Amino acid sequence: MRVKKYTVLCAGAIFSLLVSVQLVQASPWAAVGDMQLRNDVEVLARHGVISGPVNSWPISWKQITRNLSRTSEIDLPQYVRLAVMRVKEKIPGEFRTSVRIQATNNPAIVRGFSTTARNDLDADAIAEYNNSDSGTTIHIQGGYRKGNGEDYAHLDGSYLSQDIGNWSAYAGAFDRWWGPGREGTLILSNNARPMPSIGLRRIEPKAFKTKWLSWLGPWQWDMFLARMEEDREISHALIAGFRFTFEPIKNFEVGFSRTMQICGEGRPCGFDTWAKALIAGGDLENTRGNLEDPSNQLVSLDLSYTMKVGKDIFLKLYGEGTAEDENGKVFLPFRYARLVGLTLNGPYGDNGAQWRFSVEHSDTISTEFWFFGKRLFNVIYEHGIYKTGYRFKGRSLGHSLDNDSKLITVVAQYQNPDGWDYILKYHHAEINVDGTGGNTVSLPNKNIDIFEASVQGDVGFGNVKVDMRHSTDGIPSLGNDGSFTSIGVTLTTSF
């Protein structure tokens, strides 16, 4: 069993603050991983209960809850009112504790927004203290993982945050999900372990008051600086991330994201290096190992729009393009990975049940101009200097299938009035299409069909999810070769 140095330091800092904080009510963020909550948030957003962008997670609880008290005055369908009730039940107070235990005989190959076990056993416990007067939050999350060659305790998910006006400064290690995708996202996801980081994010996405910028509508900003692990080609490289999202038209959301892998052992890290990286001028192609290249960068544009297409039926269309390089001739990003999807959702009857159907396609083979142009392998998530790539502890920071892979997912979901979800899901995954490069999921090319069925809902002692997956082929490096069936169980309970 091993505990990293930053984990010990984080625990000490948390304890020293914990003994000095007076506990009152508040909580900054709803975490990545709860797809039921994300579905409810999107339902409330399209009905005007939640204002502002909702494609960046963690998402502020203040943004979610600002108008919940007014819902009794609004004419809302029954399934929307039940969504309001479910959200209210999850709002943390001045003190929160919970436990989550996940067990499976085979961890999922495809990792979407929902938290799934990364190991045969993945257990976590959370204790959270909040002070609404000072705006201070202390979130302690510790756990234990066993399986897939790992056996250790950790403090992943822990953080400290301090509100400063409408901004929150934070330090810790927690998951982020940037983009509208549900089964994958290209620039920053919960696929890898969370990196220890410091950052600043906006709490509520209020619009600019000046007439020159007010057209942007409600907007959100998040930025962070994270430190990567020692055991990699360039030890302790840094990751800087920036995301700006805005909603110029109701239910039309635009997101710009940028990440930079920079510094590290033996690499320059001075003012000039940061200035060149931020300006990002010139054709510094990522795979050639140009020593003048100050950083390994990704830039992403994502769009989503939700519209009404029938009586109480809503369609959400979304797309994301993430570029690995910059074209020195026209100063525009090029060499793109891409993701597109749609979701249909509406009530089932008048008693509060609802259904949801979604299709999503992602492709991490590089294309010069988003959907068009020459296709190149071993570009996305790779770099000629940072040879370990855009990865942390052996997992891609972006899409769960890593580079040069394609994924098509079809999902059908029914939720009854009691909040129980019944989900059927199909994945067609083409992993590491060219069979070369640094793909961390599979070195050889693999084409796999995955069929999933799951049920999730509240029982007397917590929330339980049971899922069954059948894969037509396996990944030898993960201990599977040939077809196999896996079962997973997740139990989450709060005190």
Protein Blocks (a to p, Z undefined) as FASTA:
>chain_A
ZZdfklmmmmmmmmmmmmmpccddddfbdcehiamlmmmmmmmmmnomagcjfkbccddf
klmmmmmmmmmmpccdfklmmmmmmmmmmmccfbdcdddddddfbdcfbdcfbdcdfbfb
dcddddddddfknopacdddddddeeehiacddfehiacdddehjaccdeddddddedjb
fkbcfkbcckbccddddddddfbdcddfbfklmmnopaddddddddddfbdfbghiacdd
ddddddfbghiacdddddddeejehiacbfklmmmmmnogajddfklopaklmbdcdddd
dddddddfbehiacddddddddfbdcfklopaehiaddddddddddehjnopacdddddd
ddfbdcfkljgcjddehkbopafklmnopaeehiafkbfklghiacdddddddddfkopa
cddddddddehklopajdfkbmbacdddddddddddddfkbccdddddddfbdcfknopa
cjdddddddddddZZ
